[in-house]
């Protein structure tokens, strides 16, 4: 067994995603989404909370709670409405209704697996 094989088997044994079976485009998309700290806070909130529909206000409150450098609430809301949530919606990770200010988490197998790994 090669080093790569044993590393992949060990990672699977630990319950993480089997990255060896993913194509580069899928991996790049997932890592790019998780690259931004504020997006990670948003995704962790959506992934770990029991609700299925979230208000943008609740997400903003969670970001403010976990990010000491977030600034004021208005700047977080602007960032969520104009950058973070539309980007996640474009990637089909969430459904975002800007009119009602609601978000529904759809997730994705790789993003979900990576979020579990990041929160452990």
N, C-alpha and C positions, 0 to 999 in steps of 0.2 A: 504494500500500500504506500502510495506517495505521501509526502508531507501535506500536499494540498488535500488529498482525500481524507487523511486523518483529521486535519483541521476542520474540514467541512462536516465530517461525522461528529466530531466533538461539539461543534456549534449546534448541529441539529439535536444532539443528545441533551444540550443545555436548554433546549426549547426555543431557540432563536430561529429566525427565518433562514431558509436554505438559499443563501445568496447565489450559490453556484448554479442554480436552475433558472435564475432571472437573466433576461437579456440586458445589455448595457443601457438601452433607452429607458427601460422600466426602473432600473437602479438609479440612473441619473435623475429621473423625474422625482423619485421618492427622496433622494438625498437633497436635491435642490429645494423641495418643499420644506424639509426639516432643517435646512441651513440657517434660516432666519429664526432668531430666538423668540420673537413675538409670535410668529406662526406656530412654533413648537408649543408655547403656552396655550394658544388657542386650540391647537389639535389635542393636546393633553386634556384640556377641559372637556372638549366634545367627546373624546374617547372614553374618559373615565367616569363621567357623571351619568347617573341612571336615566336622566331625561332623554327624550328623542328630539325635542324641539327646544331651542334656546333663544332667548332674546339677545340682541346685540348688547344691550345694557348689562346683562348678566355676564357675558363674555368680557366686556370691558372691565367690569368690577374684578373679575378673576385675574385679568392681566395686571391690573393695578395692585392687587394683593401679592402677586408673585414676582413682579418686576419692579425693583426699587428705583430703576432708572426710567420708568415709563413716562414720567412727566405728569401733566394734568389729564383729567378725564376727557376733556374735549379733544385733546391731541390724540389720545388713544382711540376715541370714537371715529375721528376723521381717518386715522390710519386703518381701522377695521373696515369702515365703509368704502374707502377708495382704493385700498391696496390689498390687504390681507384676505378679506372675505371674497372679493371678486376673483382673486387668484386661485383660492381653494375651490371656488365654484367652477372656474374654467377647467380645472383639473379633475372635476367630477368627484371631489372628496366631500363636498357639502352641497346642499341646496340653499341658496341665499335669496331671500325676498327682501330687497331693500325697501320696498313700499311698506311692508308690515314690520320690518326690523327683526325678522326671525331667521334662524339658521337650523337646518336639519342635517345631522351628521350622516354621511353615507359611508365614509371610510373607504378602505381598500385593503386587500389582504396584506400586501407588503408594508404599507404605511401603518396599519394596525400592529403588525408584528414588530416593526421598528419602534413604535411608541411603547409597546410593552417592554421591550428590551431597554429603552431609555429610562423608563420609570422604575426599573428594578434596582 
